[in-house]
Amino acid sequence: MANAAEKVFSLIKETVEAQGVELWDVRFLKEGASWYLRVFIDKEDGISIDNCTDVSHAIDPIIDEA
């Protein structure tokens, strides 16, 4: 599923960076019977829960549409 992660990375990169953070990595991993999409973000002064929430809300519609 590496291709799925690469596609998501390219789809959300601009939107994530518009939130003032850096898109570090995207991983699509199987854990048990379920698949999980994990988006890793970073910024110089650290990431807050608000950053995570803002990025999540910004990328949800992009991922849902794709």
N, C-alpha and C positions, 0 to 999 in steps of 0.2 A: 504493500500500500504506500510505498514511498512516493509514487506519482501523485497520489491524493494529497499528501502533505505538501509536495512541491506546488501543486496547483493552488491549494489554499494559501500558501505563503505569497504567491504572486498576486492572488486576488485581494488579499487584505493588507498588503504592505503599506500602500499609500494611506489607507484609512487609519491604520495603527500609528503611523508616524504623524498624522494630523492630530493625534491625541497627545503629542509631545513626548512620546516614548519610542524606543527602538524595538523593532521586531527582531528577536534574537533567533528563534527557531519555531518550527511547527512539526509536531509529531502525531501520527495516527497509529495508535498502538492497541493491540488486542490484549485485554486482561480478562482472563476467564472466558466467559461466553460473550462478553461485550467489547465493542470497539470504542475508544476514547480519542477525541481530538484535543491535543494540548497545544496551547499557544504560549510561548515564552517571550516575555517582554522585559526590558530593562531601561533604566535611565541613570544619568550620572549621580543624582542625589538619592537614588533608591526608589523603589516602587511601593506605592501605598494601596490599600484596599480600594480606595476611590479610583486610582489608575486602572486597576483590574476591572472594576465595574464599568467604567467609562469605555474601555476597550471592548469588553464583552458586549455591551449594548450597541456599540458602533459596528462590530463585525457580524453580529448575529444575522441581520437581514442579508448580508452579502453571502454568508455561508448557506443560509436557508434557500436563497434563490439558486445558488450553484448546485 
